[in-house]
């Protein structure tokens, strides 16, 4: 047996590690991963966690949609 077989991981530790792993992966949207960590990846999420996450996602989408566009040089 290696040391990992004896490791007891709590649900909170698992969810925290999952959130950190998501944030650290390449090609993962960090903003969305943060929303998951804040609202959903909890041992006792709020009763309205999905609604809170949805609101945060819509806010993030609006911020991204309103981002200034790069100027095109016609010269």
N, C-alpha and C positions, 0 to 999 in steps of 0.2 A: 504494500500500500504506500502511495505517496502522500504527502501532507494534505493534498486537496480532498482526499476522501474523508478526512476528519473535520473539515471545515464546515461549521454550521453557519449558514448565512440567514440573517433575519430578512423578512420581507422588505423592511425599510432599507436595509443595506443593498438588497438586490435591486430595488427600484432606483435608488441613488446611483448605483453603478451603471444601470441601464441608461439612465439619463446622461451620465457623463460619457458613456460609450457612444451614444447617439451624437452628442455634441462634438466628439473628437473624430468622428468618421469623415473621410473625404466624401464629397458629393452629397452631404447631408445639409439640408437647410437649417442653419444654426438658429435662426429666428423661430422656426417651427419646433425645433427640438427644445428650445427654451420654454416655449409655451407648454409643451407636453410635460416638461419637468416641473413647471410651476403649478399647473392645474390638474394634470391627470395622473402622473406617476407618483402617487402618494399612497401610503397604506390606508389612510382614511380621507379620501378626497371629499371635498364639499359636495353636498347634494346637487348643487347646480354646477359642478365642475365642467360638464360638457358645454353648458351655456357660457360659462366664463371663458373656456378655451375658444369657443366659436367667436365670441366677441373679440378676444385678443387676436385671432386669426384675421378677422375682418378688418381690424384696426391696422394690422401689419400689411395686409393687402392694399388698403387705402393709402398708407404711407408710401408703399413701393410704387403704386400707380401714380402718385403725385410727385415722384422724384423728378428732378430736373433732367431734361433730355440733353444729350450732348449736342453742342452746336455744330452745324455742318459748314465747313469753309468752302464757299463757292468760288474762291479765287484761284 
